[in-house]
């Protein structure tokens, strides 16, 4: 449960002295093809701090992403941006470049939020849970220059840095002269230099109806999310070393949880993995709505108390 707290004392670390209060704001999509989102806006915004973009799973619980990361991010003056990929417009957002072009939607949203003053850094940190982790790693492969740090949790399957046909690997699909795998392969060196964390619930070791399965993918990646996450992290490390790049990939099994986002936060400490520097914080959270037509960036900032 979120609760109000007073400002911390001077003996605590600098990050913990910053207010953990934030405003939770729902921002409606702007125009046809626009992307809605939930924002956790800190009362004390640090203009030099990169925002955290947190992507939901197939249940589309974007608000959970903003709410669960909001306090720790606010303690560092960082906004949380949780895009909401509508089922109709982006039915397969996880693959980034499928119908609706989820990557273009996120790029447009980030441009809009930059114009409002929500963020102004050169890059952002990117995190995703389940289907959101699928989206996050493929987006980062396609646009590694935009991502400063990548945290993936509980992805069902991955695009590997190998010669399997896209989306399982980075080779072009048969019969296609130009494909997305080779485009991602072109930026692979830059992608492999990113700090990457791969997290899976320690009890997320069973197949379920949402786990893509079959002889080919099971042979490449394993039969469950825990195995697949570990194999993908190992594959990235091997690919980095083969290119003379020091690996920056870490794998973590989250204790006491399976495939549930809030359990991963509450029992597995996922929020501390995604936002590690904040230290222990409590949140004073207020709720606003930016759903009205013409809701400007200035109004968002005022509502957040900035």
N, C-alpha and C positions, 0 to 999 in steps of 0.2 A: 504494500500500500504506500502511495506517495504521501508525504507529510511535510508540513512547513518546518523550516529550521532557521535559526538565527545565523548570522555571519560567523564564520569560524575565527578562532583567536589567532594572534600574531605568532604563536609558537608553532603553528602548523605549516607544512610546505606551501609554497606560493600558489601552486595550482589549487590546493584545497581551500585557500582563503578567498578565492573568487566565488561569487554567489552561484549556487547551483539552480537558481530559479530560472524557469523558462516558460514561454507561452506556447501552447499547442494550438496551431492554426491549420485549418483546412482550407486549401486554396483550390478553387475550381479550375477546370481546364479553360483556357482562353482560346476561343475560336475552334473551327473544325480541325480535327487532328491534333488538338492541343492535349497536353498531359496534365492531369490533376496531380496534387500531391498533398501530403501532410508535412508541416514544418514544426520543428521544435526550435524556437528562437530564444537564445539566451538573453537575459536582461542586460548582461554586460558583454556586449559583442566585441571580440578582438578582431579588428579588420585584417590582421596578418595571419590569423588562424585559418587553415583550410577547412572547408565544410566537410561533413560526412554525408555521403549519399548512400542510403540504406535501401536495398531493394527487396520487396516482399516475395513470398512464395506463391504457389498457384491459388491459395485461398484469398489472395489480394488484401491481406491485412496490413496495409501501409501504415495505418495509425499505430499499430503495435510497434513497428520499427521506430517511428519517431518518439513514441512515449518511453520505450525501454532504454533507448540510448540518450534521451534528452538531458537527464541530469548530469551524467558524466561528461557529456560534450559541453554543457553549459558551464561546468566548473573550469573549462579551458577557454570559454568564450567562443565556442564553435557552434554554428547552426547545424541541425540535422535536416536533411532533405530526403523525404521518403516518397518517391514517385508512385503513382497508382496507375498500373497498366490495365485499362478496361478490357474485360473479356471479349467484347465484340470487336473492338478496334485492334487489339493485340493478343489474339488467342494463343500465339506461340512466341510471346515476347522472350522466352528463355533462350531462343536461338538467335536473338538480336536482329538478324537480317531477314527474317521471314515476313509474312504478310503484315503490312502496317509499318515496317521499319521502326522497331522499338528504339534502335540506336539514334535515329534522327529525332524521335520524340524527346528523348532525354537530352540530347544536345540543344534542342530548341528551348526546353524548360530551363536548362542551366543558363542559357543566354538571357532569357526573361528575368531570372532571379538575379543575375549579375547586374542588369540594368536597374533593378530596384534597390541595389545596395546590400542585398543579403550576403553576397560573397564577392571578393575581388582578387583572390589569389590566382596563380597561374595554373594550378591543378587542384584536384580534390581527392579525398580518400573515398574508396568505394568498398562497400560491404554488401553481401547478399546472403539470404537464407533459402535453402532448397532450390526452387525454381529461380529465385533471385540470385543464388550463387552461380547457377548456370549462365544467367544473363551477365553477371558481373565479370566472370573470367573471360567470356567471349568479347564483351565490350572492351575490356582492358587489352586483350590481344589485338583488337582492331584499332584502338586509340591509346596506346601505352603512354603517349606524351601528355595525356590529360589526367592520368592517375598517378598519385604519389605513393599510395599504399593500398593493398588489396587484401581483404579478408573474406574468405568463403566459408560458409557453414552448411553442411548437410546437403550438398548438391547430389542429385540423383545420378548424373553422369557428366562426363567432361569431354572437351576437345583436347586431345593429346598432342604433344609436340612431335609427332611422328609422320610417317608417310601413308597412314590410312586416309581414305577419302573423307573430306569434310562432310558432316560436322564431327566425325569421330577423330579425325586427324587433320593435317594441314595440306593434304594433297587435293588437287582438283577432282571433282567427281567425273566419272567416265563420260566422254562426249561433250564436255564443257571446256571451251578455250580459256575462259576467264571465270574464276570461281572465288569464293570467299576464303577458302583455306589458304591458297597462295598469297592473298592479300594480308592475312594475319601472319603468315610465315615471314613476310617482308619486314615486319616489325618485331620479330621474335627476340632478337638480341636485346632490344630496349625493354620488352616485356619481362625477360628473364632477369633484368637488373632491378626490377621492382621488389620491395619487401612484400612477401606474400605469405599469408597465414591460411592454412587449411584446417578447419575444425569440423568434427563430426561427433555426435553424441556417442558415448561408449556403448550404449545399448541400441544404437541404430544399425543393427547388424543382420536385419532380416529383410527380404524382399517384400514389397507390398504392391498393390495395383498401380501405384504411381512410379514404380521403379522400372525404367525401360530395360527390357531383358531380351535375350536371344543368344544364340551360340556365339556369334561374332563379338558382340559387345561384352558378353560375360567373359570370353577368353581374353579380350584386351584389358578390361577394367575390373573384373571381379563380379560377384553376384550381389553384393550389398553395398550400401553407402559408405560404411566404415572401411571396407577393403578398397573401394574405388577412390576415396579421398587419399588414403595412404599411397596407393599406386600412382596417382596423379602427381602427388608431391614428390615422390621418388623420381618420376619421369622428368619433372621440371629440373630437379637437382642434377640429374644425369645430363640433360640437354645443356644446362648452363656450363657444367664442367667440360663437356665436349667442345664448347666454344671458348673456353678459357675465361669464363665469367664466374666470379665467386657466387655460389648459390645463396640466395636470401629467402629460401622457402622453409617454412616450419609446419609440421603437422602436430595437431593436438586432439586427443580424444577427450571430449568433455564428460566429466564424471557424473553419474547419477541421472542421465537423461537419454531419451531416444530421439524421435523425430517430431519434436514439438518446440516451437520457437521460444515460448515463454518458459518452458522447462529448461531449455538450453541457457537462458539468461539466469533464471532463479537458482538452479542447481548446478549448472555447468560453468557459470561465470562468463558466458559469452560476451556480455557487455564490457567486462574487464579486458577481454581479448581485443575487442573492436576498438575500445577507447582505453588504452592501458595506463595513460599518464595521470589520470585525474585523481587517483586515490579514492578513499571511501567518501561518498557524498550522499546526501539526501536531497530531495527535490521539493521546491515550492513551485507548483505548477498551476497556471491558470489556463482557461480554455477560451479561444476566440473562434470566429468564423470569417474566412475570407472568401466565402462562396458567392457573394453577391456580384452581379455584373459590374465591371468597371472598378473592382477593388484594386487600388493602386499600390505600388511598392511602398510609397510613403506611408500609406495607411497600415500596411502590414508592419512596418517598422514601429510606428506609433503604438499599434496594438500590442507589440511585443515589449513595449517599455524601453525602447532603445533611444 
